[in-house]
């Protein structure tokens, strides 16, 4: 794929509702990061934790998407409140987004470690276009008349149920649908942050004393875009090792594995092989995702 073709695809992202699902980063190991997609899940874990994730997509293509996230959350049992913070930088070719999101949840506890959680989040981000890179390949493009950098603010809300066996939640991100005024033109083209809806769930099946099987799913909806469905399963051994496989409908499949050191530091890796828009017969159709999560707990 020629580089200018990638730029055309990327620029279409800002003006076409057909690619709205691309606006929010995607992670293969999504079940380890529930509050990144649902603010109600902030503080759902047993212990405070902080992590970092790096994902590089389309590895054989220059300027392919790259995402870096730093995050952490904690549950304050006496206030029945969870807090989560996410800082991210998402780059694709000449476009990038950097921002932060603060998640706050409130829990209604039940017996047997069950909780019904409600959450809200506020987001602040900077959207950027490297106009010099665009001009080199697409002289005269309308985006060159724009500011090249704008700030947006938005919000999210969700509900989440957690228990030792079942975890399920629903959330909406980019509720306000803030405008992205990067293009100055007299046409009807308009870019904005579109609402995204997430439905996620998992089930912890204790198959024996040492192993837990965790089937899971994530369904995403966006206006004027088809439903985006991911589902998979992982097996956990003594909460120290895990191995899993996910299928992303009509797009890719992924395999992932990880382990925990000293019962505190989790290290996970995922590999994706894309079918669209890149064929598995083309070079560059894979992605790599590396995650480190530190749990603040006693041994």
C-alpha positions in Angstrom: 0.0 0.0 0.0 1.4 3.3 -1.0 1.9 5.9 1.7 -0.4 8.5 0.1 -3.2 5.9 0.1 -2.8 5.6 3.9 -3.1 9.4 4.2 -6.3 9.4 2.2 -7.8 6.7 4.4 -6.7 8.5 7.6 -8.1 11.9 6.4 -11.4 10.2 5.5 -11.6 9.2 9.2 -12.3 12.8 10.2 -15.0 13.4 7.6 -16.8 10.1 7.1 -19.3 8.5 9.5 -18.5 5.2 8.0 -15.3 5.0 10.0 -16.6 6.3 13.3 -15.6 3.1 15.1 -12.0 4.1 14.5 -12.2 7.1 16.8 -11.5 5.2 20.1 -8.5 3.1 20.5 -8.9 -0.7 20.5 -7.1 -3.2 22.7 -6.9 -7.0 22.2 -6.7 -7.7 26.0 -9.8 -5.6 26.7 -11.0 -7.7 29.7 -7.9 -6.6 31.7 -8.8 -2.9 31.1 -12.6 -2.7 31.7 -12.6 0.9 33.0 -10.8 2.1 29.8 -14.2 1.5 28.1 -16.6 1.7 31.0 -16.2 4.3 33.8 -18.4 2.3 36.1 -15.7 -0.4 36.2 -13.2 1.9 38.0 -12.3 0.3 41.2 -13.8 -3.1 40.3 -10.6 -5.0 40.9 -9.6 -6.5 44.3 -6.6 -4.2 44.7 -5.4 -0.8 43.5 -3.4 -1.2 40.3 -1.5 0.9 37.7 -0.5 -0.1 34.2 0.9 0.8 30.9 0.0 -0.6 27.4 1.6 -0.1 24.1 -0.1 -1.3 20.8 1.3 -1.1 17.3 -1.0 -2.0 14.4 -0.2 -2.8 10.8 3.5 -3.4 11.6 4.7 -3.7 8.0 3.2 -0.3 7.0 5.0 3.0 7.6 3.0 5.3 10.0 0.6 2.6 11.1 -1.5 3.2 14.2 0.2 3.3 17.5 -1.3 3.7 20.9 0.3 4.3 24.3 -1.8 4.3 27.5 -0.9 4.9 31.2 -3.7 4.2 33.7 -4.6 3.3 37.2 -7.6 2.8 39.5 -8.4 2.3 43.2 -11.6 1.5 45.2 -12.3 3.4 48.4 -14.5 0.9 50.3 -15.6 3.3 53.1 -17.0 5.7 50.5 -18.1 3.0 48.1 -16.3 4.9 45.4 -13.9 4.0 42.7 -11.5 6.3 40.9 -9.7 5.7 37.6 -7.3 7.8 35.6 -6.3 7.2 31.9 -3.7 9.1 30.0 -3.2 8.2 26.3 -1.5 9.1 23.0 -3.0 7.7 19.8 -1.1 8.3 16.5 -1.9 7.2 13.0 0.2 8.7 10.2 -0.2 12.5 10.3 -3.1 12.4 12.8 -2.8 12.1 16.5 -4.9 12.4 19.7 -3.5 12.9 23.2 -5.8 13.2 26.2 -6.8 12.2 29.7 -9.9 10.7 31.2 -11.0 10.7 34.9 -13.5 8.0 35.8 -15.5 7.9 39.1 -17.8 5.1 40.1 -20.2 4.4 42.9 -20.9 0.9 44.2 -24.0 -0.7 45.7 -22.5 -3.8 47.5 -24.2 -7.1 48.0 -23.3 -10.3 49.7 -20.6 -12.6 48.4 -18.4 -9.8 46.9 -21.0 -8.7 44.4 -21.3 -5.0 43.5 -23.5 -3.0 41.2 -21.5 0.0 40.0 -22.5 3.3 38.3 -19.9 5.5 36.7 -19.2 8.9 35.0 -16.1 10.2 33.3 -14.8 13.4 31.9 -12.4 13.5 29.0 -10.1 16.2 27.6 -8.1 15.7 24.4 -6.0 17.4 21.8 -6.6 16.5 18.2 -3.7 17.2 15.8 -2.9 17.0 12.1 0.7 17.3 10.8 -0.2 19.6 7.9 3.4 19.5 6.4 3.1 15.7 6.0 -0.4 16.1 4.4 0.8 18.8 2.0 3.7 16.7 0.8 1.3 14.0 -0.6 -2.0 15.8 -1.0 -1.4 19.5 -2.0 -4.5 21.7 -1.8 -6.4 19.4 0.6 -9.0 21.4 2.5 -7.6 20.3 5.8 -4.5 22.5 5.1 -6.6 25.6 5.7 -7.6 24.4 9.2 -5.8 25.1 12.5 -3.9 21.8 12.6 -4.7 21.4 16.3 -7.9 21.6 18.4 -9.0 20.8 21.9 -12.1 18.8 22.7 -13.9 17.9 25.9 -16.4 15.1 26.3 -18.0 12.7 28.8 -18.9 9.0 29.4 -21.3 7.1 31.6 -21.8 3.4 32.4 -23.2 0.7 34.6 -21.3 -2.4 35.7 -22.0 -5.5 37.7 -19.1 -7.5 39.2 -19.0 -10.7 41.1 -16.6 -13.6 41.6 -18.2 -15.4 38.6 -20.1 -12.9 36.4 -19.0 -9.5 35.2 -21.1 -7.5 32.8 -21.5 -3.8 31.9 -22.8 -1.3 29.4 -21.4 2.2 28.7 -21.6 5.2 26.4 -18.5 7.2 25.5 -18.3 10.6 23.8 -21.7 11.6 25.0 -21.5 15.2 24.1 -20.2 14.5 20.5 -17.9 17.5 20.5 -16.9 19.0 17.1 -13.4 18.6 15.7 -12.9 21.8 13.8 -9.8 20.7 11.9 -11.3 21.4 8.4 -12.3 24.8 7.2 -14.5 24.4 4.1 -17.7 25.8 2.7 -19.0 22.2 2.0 -21.2 20.2 4.4 -18.2 18.2 5.7 -18.2 18.0 9.5 -16.1 16.1 11.9 -17.0 15.3 15.5 -16.6 12.8 18.2 -19.5 10.3 17.8 -21.1 8.3 20.5 -19.8 4.8 21.1 -21.8 2.2 23.0 -20.1 -0.8 24.7 -21.6 -4.0 26.0 -19.0 -6.3 27.7 -19.1 -9.4 29.8 -17.2 -12.4 31.1 -17.8 -15.5 33.1 -15.2 -17.1 35.5 -15.7 -20.9 35.3 -13.6 -22.7 37.9 -12.9 -26.0 36.1 -10.7 -27.4 38.9 -8.7 -26.3 41.9 -6.0 -24.6 39.8 -7.6 -23.5 36.5 -10.3 -20.9 35.6 -11.8 -20.7 32.1 -13.0 -17.2 31.2 -15.2 -16.8 28.1 -15.8 -13.1 27.3 -17.2 -10.7 24.7 -17.2 -7.1 23.7 -19.8 -5.5 21.4 -19.4 -1.9 20.2 -22.0 0.2 18.4 -21.5 3.6 16.7 -23.9 5.7 14.7 -24.1 4.8 10.9 -21.6 1.9 11.5 -22.2 -1.8 11.8 -22.0 -3.5 15.2 -18.4 -4.5 16.0 -18.2 -7.8 17.9 -15.3 -9.4 19.6 -15.4 -12.7 21.6 -12.9 -15.1 23.0 -11.8 -17.2 25.9 -8.7 -17.5 28.1 -7.6 -20.0 30.6 -5.9 -18.9 33.9 -3.7 -21.2 35.9 -3.4 -20.4 39.6 -3.8 -16.7 38.8 -0.2 -16.7 37.7 -0.3 -17.7 34.0 -2.9 -17.2 31.3 -3.4 -18.0 27.6 -6.2 -16.9 25.3 -7.7 -16.4 21.9 -10.1 -13.8 20.5 -12.0 -13.4 17.3 -12.8 -9.9 16.0 -15.7 -10.3 13.6 -14.8 -9.6 9.9 -11.5 -8.0 10.9 -8.9 -10.0 12.8 -8.1 -12.7 15.3 -5.7 -12.5 18.2 -3.7 -14.8 20.5 -2.4 -13.6 23.9 -0.6 -14.8 26.9 0.8 -13.5 30.1 2.2 -14.2 33.6 2.4 -12.6 37.0 5.7 -12.0 38.9 5.7 -12.1 42.7 1.8 -12.0 42.6 2.0 -8.3 41.8 3.5 -7.5 38.3 1.5 -8.8 35.4 3.0 -8.9 32.0 0.9 -9.7 28.9 1.4 -9.9 25.2 -1.1 -10.1 22.3 -0.6 -10.6 18.6 -3.3 -9.8 16.1 -3.5 -10.9 12.5 -5.8 -8.7 10.4 -8.0 -9.8 7.5 -9.3 -6.3 6.6 -8.5 -3.8 5.4 -5.2 -5.8 5.0 -5.2 -9.3 3.7 -3.4 -12.0 5.6 -1.4 -12.5 2.4 0.0 -8.9 2.6 3.0 -8.0 4.7 2.1 -5.6 7.5 -1.2 -7.3 8.5 -0.3 -7.9 12.1 -0.1 -6.0 15.4 1.7 -6.3 18.7 0.3 -5.3 22.1 2.4 -5.3 25.3 1.0 -4.6 28.8 2.4 -4.2 32.3 0.1 -3.9 35.3 1.3 -3.6 38.9 -1.1 -4.5 41.7 -0.5 -2.8 45.0 -1.2 -5.6 47.4 0.5 -7.5 50.1 2.0 -10.9 49.2 
